[in-house]
Amino acid sequence: MLRRVLVLPSGRIAVAILAVIALLALFGPLLAPQNPLATSDNTLASASGSHWLGTDYLGRDVLSRLLDGSRLSVLGSLEVAVTALVVGSVPGILSVYLGRAFEWITLRLADTLVALPFLLFAVAVIALLGNGITQAMLVTGVLVAPLFYRVSRAATLAVARSQYVEAALLSGASIGWVVRRHVWVKVLPPIAVALAQTFGVGFVIVSSLTFLGIGVQPPAPTWGGLLASDLGYLSHQPWAPLAPALLIMITVWAGNLLADALRDVSGEAGRALVNSRKTRTDRPDQSEPAPTGGA
Amino acid sequence: MTTTEAQAAPDLRRGDVLSRTRHTLGRVTVTVARSIAIFVPVFLLATFVTFALRSLSGLSPARIQLGEEATPDAVARVEAQWGLDRPFLVQYWDWFTGVLHGRLGGSWTNGADISTLIGLGLGVSLSVATFALIIGVVVGFVLGTAAALRRTTWVDRAITGFVTVISVMPAFVVGIVLVTVFAVGLHLFPSAGYVPAAQGFGPWLAHITLPAVALSFDVVADVARQLRSSLIAAYRENYVTGAVVRGLSPRRIFFVHVLRNGLGPALATLGLKFPSLVGASVVTEWIFGLQGFGRFANDSAQAGDVPAVQGVLVVSIVLVVAFNLIVNLVLARVTPASQRGV
C-alpha cells in the first residue's frame, strides 16, 4: 500500500514531510542546540547566529524549545489515532456479525460520542481526572473513534453481502476466518485513510490543549505552548508565532495529503490509476496506457 | 419532484391542498420523531457519562472550600451538605431531574447558580458561533459553487488550493494571525473583550468579528469542499443530462436539479461541524479574552469545579442535539432524496 502511495507525487510529498516530522520527534530533543529550559537575560531577542529563531520572554532559545517539544506533539497525535483505531474499528467490524443487540448498542454509542464536542470534553476530562497528556489523548481517541466505527462498518457491510463471502460461509468457513481472510483486506484501505485523517485531527487537538496549558507542566516546551507564550508579546515580536504555527499547519497538511493519496490509490479505481501512472513512466513512448489489469 | 411525492403519498393524487399540507406536516413529524428516537438515548447516555465524571475524578467541594488540611469530620460535613454521601444513582436521578427543569445546581467555588453563570456566557458564545456559521456558510457556498461551476479551470484550482490551506489552520493559529494583523498591526478591530448588542450594534459586531472569522475557517473549508464534490457529482447524473437534452436553461438546471440534490451532503457536514465549533470556542475565547461559554468551561475545569463543568457539558450536548435536529429538518425540506428515508 505504501509503495502504491509513493507512485503519486502528493503521496511522496506527504510521506517525506511526515518522515521529517517523525525524525524530529525521535531525535529533536538531542538536536536542540541549547538547553530548552535555560533562561537568560537576553529576552525577546530576534533571530541571530546564536539563537536562530530568537528567544522568548524568559530568554529561552525558541529553536531548542521547538525541537524539544516536537516529541510530545507527535506522540500525542499518534496516540489519538491508534486509540481511535482500536476503539472504533473493532466494534465496527463486529457490529455486522454479533447480532442486532450489539449493533444497536454500538450505533447509539457512536451517535453519542459524535454529539460530544470533543475539545470541550477533553478539557473537562483532563482537568478533572488528572493532568496528563496521555490520559488526554486516550479520551480524545475514544471521542473521535466513531469515524473508524462508521468507516469500518460500512466497508464490512459491503463485503459481508458479497457473493464470495456468502460462498465461503456456505462451504463451512467460520466467521473469524472470513473476517481475517476477506473482510480485513477490504476494510484496511478506508481505515488507513481514516488513520491519516485522525493524525491531523489529533495534532490540532494536542496543539490546542497544550496551547491552553492543559496536560503539560509549565516549563516543559510544546508547540502549542510556544504559541500561547508568544500571544502576550505580539506587539514586541509579531513574527514569533510564525515558526510553531507553520510547523503545526505543515504537519496537519501532510496528514490530510496522505489521507487523500491513500484514498486515491485504494480500491479498483485506485489500482487503475496507479497502473496507468506506472505505464506512463515506464514506457513514455506509448501514447495510450496499456489496458489495466482488473481484480 | 411530482413523481417522488406521488410515490410517497398516494392520497396526493386527489390533488387536494389540504392533504398536501397534512402530508408536509406528517413528514415534519416523522423527521422529528425519527431524530428524537435517536437523540433520547444519546442524551441519556451522554448525561450519565457526564455525571459519572465526579465519581471518577474523586474531587470534592470540601477540598475547594476547606483547603488541603481539612479534618475528615469537616470534609464529611461539607460533603453531606452537598448531598454527596447518598448513593450514586440517587444523586444521578436528583441531578438529572434538575437538568430536565433547567436547574444545574450550584458552583462548588462560590455557590452561585450555574444556570445563571452559563446563561451569562452563552450570549457571547452564541453571537460568535452564529456569526461564524453565517460567514462559513456564505463564503463556503460561494467558493464551493464557483469551483463546481468552473471545474478544471484555474478558478477551481485556485479555490481548491485556498481551501486546502485554510483547512489545515487550527482556530487558535488563525486567531493569533488575526490579532497580530488586524488588532496589533492595523488597529482595525479591538483585540479582546466583548460588548453586548444592547450597547450598540457597531461595537458588538467589531468585537465578535475576529473570533467569528477565526472559527469560520474550518466551516468554510468543509462546506466548500463538500459542496464542490456533491455539485460535480449531481451534474453527472442522468436527470441533468435529460434536462440539458430537453433544452432547459443552465440557470434552471442549476437551481432546480443540481443545487437541490447537491446541497444535502454540505448541510449534513454542517451538523457534524457544530460540536467542533463549540469545542473550538474554548480556544478562541481564550485568545480574544471573551468571557463566554468556552472560557467558563476551561476556568471551571481548571478549578476542579465539577458541577459547573457538568453543567457546561450538558448545555453543549443540548446545543449540539438541537442544532442537529434543525439541520435534519432543513435537510428533509430541501433535498428530495432524504424524504424517502434514504
Interface residues (C-beta under 8 A of the other chain):
Chain A: R108 L109 D111 T112 V114 A115 L116 P117 F118 L119 L120 F121 A122 V123 A124 V125 I126 A127 L128 L129 G200 V204 S207 S208 F211 L212 I214 G224 L227 D230 L231 L234 S235 P238 P241 A245 I248 M249 I250 V252 W253 N256
Chain B: I38 F39 P41 V42 L45 A46 V49 L53 R54 L56 S57 L59 T164 S167 V168 M169 P170 A171 F172 V173 I176 V177 V179 T180 V184 G185 L272 P275 S276 V278 G279 A280 V282 V283 W286 I287 G294 A297 N298 A301 Q302 G304 V306 V309 V312 L313 S316 I317 V320 V321 N324
